Amino acid sequence: MGTLVELIRTLRETCACLPEKRRGDNTRYAMVDFGMAAFSNFFMQCPSFLAHQRLLERGAGHGRSNCETLLEMTGIPCDNQIRTMLDPVEPAHFFPVFDAAFREMEKCGGLDTFRQLGGYIPIALDGTEYFCSNKISCRNCSTRERSGGKTEYFHSFLSATIVAPRHNRVMSLPPEFISPQDGNEKQDCESRAARRWLAAHGPRYANLDPIYLGDDLFSRQTICEAVQAVGGHFLFVCKPSSHPTIEEYLTGIELPELTKRVKHGRQRFTHTYRWLCDVPLRDGADAMTVNWLVIEIRNATGEVTYRNSFITDLPVDRDTVVELAACGRARWKIENESFNTLKTKGYNLEHNFGHGKQHLSAVLATLNLLAFAFHTVAELTYDLWLQAINKTGARGRFFERLRSITVFLVFPSWQNLLTILAFAHPPSQPP
Ligand SMILES: [Zn+2]
């Protein structure tokens, strides 16, 4: 239980130190309440959580609400005030809280289930768009031209997520926003954001022995070198069409091969692995050498159902190739378990809670990711949280119950609320 309360307190302390630019008569609430209020909607997975708590405070709660008891807020500002006060805040102010969540998970042994290949931690890097409009924009929007001369405004970020084959939990690390950079004429892009992320955060995660995973866009010498410069390893998708030099090396030679027969339910598959070490990544004398591997999956009729090739700086041989391919394939989890969950499973990442003129859109996306990270830590380290999820049968239903129960009642603590969700029996339905 300590973990969740500790994390909420850490976020609270961070919000209390946010720089404030007061406008008009916004003096009734402290910065901490604006930050925690925005976070609470995401953490409780309920866009109208604050509205319900205001009503509760005035009615059945007798002046108290769950904002006070569960999130340690001193008051509930209105939505417009929250937007105004958070707009000038840079999202990076919240990044240390991701590290706090990560350290809590590490301390409680939650990181062990992610370790691969004898101890490495896979971190998937991938970009995602979370806002798009041809009407609403701010000074940090990226732009693209659409047919008919229309300008489209959008926001995206590069996400870094700890993933692993064989289980569906993922852990978000601080994002890097893809937005126009000062002093740079060119539009910002995923590749540049990845290099900024590595420079800013890579050294802090070097002690994990990270393997960075990424799609074909990442398998370029500049990013591979940026990974190695911060003490990491890489395992990136490598499409034949974008790596002609590697393709040339592969032509006409017999590659080492390993075949495994695999059963999925009643279906039988053949997994074939091939590899080649010390191939130049590109043309030219300064090209770095990498190790290349491919996995091919055939069904019982011999038809290829999956094929993907990767490059890595880790040794590839008969003992490691199977696990390397499994790790490389775990990259899709950032799309499935992370982006899909954030966009469709209650976090409403793409829903426009407010755009602002400066950073609001990025601040809200950051708080949303942070809520996701807190939930993962709670699931991995907090038994009562997991018991409450198991009692309801599924994560989605757990949040539904959390939402509905906090509309009517004020709970003195998380311990109290989760104990009721985990152990209370619902009243029997009248016939
Ligand atoms: Zn914008």
Boltz pocket constraint, residues with backbone or C-beta under 6 A from the ligand:
constraints:
  - pocket:
      binder: B
      contacts: [[A, 136], [A, 137], [A, 138], [A, 139], [A, 140], [A, 141], [A, 142], [A, 153], [A, 154], [A, 155], [A, 355], [A, 356], [A, 358], [A, 361]]
      max_distance: 6.0
